Structures are given as structure tokens and as C-alpha cells.
Amino acid sequence: MTTTLQDVLAGSGSTGSAGGRAAEQFQEVRRRSVRLLRPGRTPAGVPAALVASVVLSVSASVTVGLLMESPVARMPYRRLVNGAGSWSWSDPVVFAMAVLAMAAGLLMLGLAALPGRPRLVPLESGDPHMVIGITRSGLCRTLGEAAASVEEVSGARVRLASRIVEVTVFTEAERTGPVLRGVGAAVGDRMAGLGAMCAGDVVVRLRRRRVR
């Protein structure tokens, strides 16, 4: 049996244009917080920056050496050109190196274009210049404890999906309505107390355990 927190608590929230403006403002603040809490691309950025720094440093050193007639610029260019000219695309080593270079380039472009997955769930803050968050595992744990604290609930499990917060509760109760309402209220109160800005609906799934 499934219900959403919005259905359970229907009628408790504000309606009309004021509620719509509040929802839009909430989504705007949440998007900003999620953007700021996204992890940096440090693992991919360090090797890319290192390779670029080495290549550019060598190129600059050779250029300055050529202009100043320094021994630093005396490199066996002819031998390098002749050696590279002897390579062929049919050579398996050359082909493998080219494929690896293309794959590495596409991987770096993908890492740069696709945003990272935030490890923290943003929390509401009274200061617009401060962004705080809670770990996903920590939020799942505290919401699970809130759901398990409801009478006749023997256990609870919480999963954060991309569009919903899924709460699965286990119970032996014959009447599921009060249990669902109690879980919805408990989870809603805990999220409101934390100020967790989660995307989508909170879905409560109930699994009944009948008494033998």
C-alpha cells in the first residue's frame, strides 16, 4: 500500500498565489544550495592541470631558449620529426595510443560538462549567504528513526531517489490508515525540524507483517 505525504497532510498547507510564490522561492533556494554543494572535480582536474602545466612549461622554455640562443632549446628536432614520420596508422601501437587519447579526452569533457552528484542534502538557513547540508545517509537514518518511532511500526527503511523520498515501513497492524498517517506526520515533522530541502514527494510504502 502506498501513499504520499502530501496526500496524508492534505489541507494543512497554504493554497493560492501565496503558496505558489512560496513554492517557487523554495525551489529557487534549493537549486542554488544544490549547485553550491556539488563536489568539485578535483580528481579529474589535478592530472589534467598537471599535464597542461608540463606541456606549456616545456613549450615556453623551448621558445625562450630559441629566442635567446640558449642550449636549452637545442633539441634533436630532425630526429624527432623523422621518428614520428616513420609511424603509421596501421601500427597497432599507434592506433591503441590514439584510441586511448580520444577516450581520455571524451572522459575529461564528460566530467567537465556533467555536474557531480551532491553528497549533502541542503538544509534551510535563515542566512541567505550561508549554505548548510546533511549527509544523505544521515538524513535517511534520522527519517527512518522518526518513522520507526510510530506506534505499531516494527521497522523502517528510507531511500533518497532523484525525485522522491521513499519511506518503507513494516507493521503487523490490521488497520493501516492510522499507521500511514502517523508515519507521514512523523516524517514530515522531522523534515520540517531539520529544514531538509528534498526534491519531489515523500512516498510512504507499507509492508504488512501479519501476526501468526
N, C-alpha and C positions, 0 to 999 in steps of 0.2 A: 504494500500500500504506500502511496506516495502523495505528499502534499508539499506546497511551498510555504515558506514563512510569510510571504506576502498574502497568501490566501488565509492562513491561520489568523493573522493580525489585521485582516481587512477592516477598514473603518477606523483604525486607530491613527492613521496618518493624515496630514493635511491634503486638501484637494484644491483644484482650480489653478489659476495662473500663478499664485504664490508658490504652490507645491511644484509646479513645472519649473519656475525660476530656481527654486532651491535645488531641484534635481540636476539642472544644467550646471549650476555652480559647483555642486558636489562632484560631478563628472569631470569638470574642468580642473578642480583641485586634485582629484585623483590622478588624472593623466599627467599633470605636472609632477606629482610626487613619484609616480612610477618611473617617469623619464629620468628624474634625478637619482633614483635608487637603482637604476640599471648598472650592472657591473661594468667596469672598464675592460677594454680589450688588451690588457697588459700582456698575457702570454703570447698573443699574436703580434702585438706591437713591438715587443723587445727584439725578437730576431729580425723583423723587417727593418727596424731602425738601425740595428747593428750592421746588417748587410749594406743598407744605403749609406751609412756613415763610412764604412770601409771603402766602398767603391768611389764615393765622392772625394774622400781624403786622398786616395791614390791618384785619382784624375787631377785633383788640384795640385798635388805635389809634382806630378809629371809636367803639367802645364807651366808651373812656375819655374821648374828646372830647365825646360826648353827655352823660356824667355831669358833666363839668367845664365844659360850655357853651363848649368851645374851638372856634376857627374850623376846626380840623382835621376836625371832624365835620360841617361844613356842605357836604353833598354834594347834588347835584340828584336826590334820591330819586324825586320825582314824574316827572321826565323819564325816569329810568331805568326806572321801572315802566311808564310809558306806552309807551316804546320796546320793552320786552320784550313787553308785551301786544299789540303790533301784529304780532308774529311769528306765523307759522302753521306747523303741522307739514307742510303741503303744500309749503312753500317748500323748494326743493332745497338751498339753503344750510343751512337749519336741520336738515334731515334728514341731510345729509352730516356736519355737526358732531356730531349725536347719535350717528351710527354710529361716527365716529372716537373719540368719548369712550367708547362702550361697548367698542370694540375695545381701546383703551388700558387700560381698567380690567381687562378679561379677561386681557390680556397681563401686566399687573402682578400679578394674582392668580396666574396660572400660574407666573410667575417666583418668586413668594414660596412657592408650595406645592411645586413640583418642585425637588429638590436639583440642584445643579450637578454636572458631571462632573469628578471629580478629575483634575488634570493630573499627579499624582505617584502612584507605586505605593508603598505603605507598606513599610518595612523593619523587621525585628525589632530591638528595642533592649533592652539589659539594664536600662535605667531605665524603670519604668512611667510616670514623669511626663514622658518625652521621646518625641516622635513625629518620625521622620525618614522621608524618602521619596526616590525616584529618579524622574526623568522617564520617561515611557513610551517615548519614542524612545531614551533612553539604555539602558533595560533591554532593548529589542528589539535594539539594536546589540551589547551585550555578550553576550546569549544567542546571537545569530547568529554572533559570533566564536567562541564556545565550540563551537557545532555545526560550524562550518566547519573547526575545528582537528582534527576526527576524520579518521583516515586514510581515503582514497578518497572523501571528500566534496569536491566541487568548488565548492560554494556553498550558502548557507543564507539563508532568509528567515523572520523571526519576526513574528507578528501577535498583538496582545493583543485578544481578544474579551471579551465580557461574562462568559462562563462558562468559557472555555478559553484556554490559551496555545498557539497553533498554530505549530509549527516545521516548515517545509518545507525539505527538504534535496535537493540534486541530486547524483547519483552515477552513475558508469559501471560500478560493481561488479556482478558477476553474482550474488554471494551478498549478499542484503540483510539477513539476520539479524544478522551482526556489525556492520554499519553502523548499524542501528536501535538495537542495544544500546549501541554506542559513543556515538551521539548522545544517547540517553536518559541515559546516565551522565554525559556531559559537561555537558548542560544542567542535570541535577539537581544536580551538584556546584557549578556556577556559581550557581544559585539558592540553594542552601544556604549557599554562601560569602557571598553578598550578604544573605541573610536576607529575600528578597523574599516578601511575603505576597500571592500571587496567588490569585484565586478559581478554583475548578474544577480540571480536569485539564490536564496538559501533553500535547498531542497532537502526535506526530511523523508528518509526511506525507513520503513518499519519492517522488521522481520520478527514474526511471532514465534515464540517458543511455548508450545502447549505443555501444560502440566500432565505428566503421565498418571 
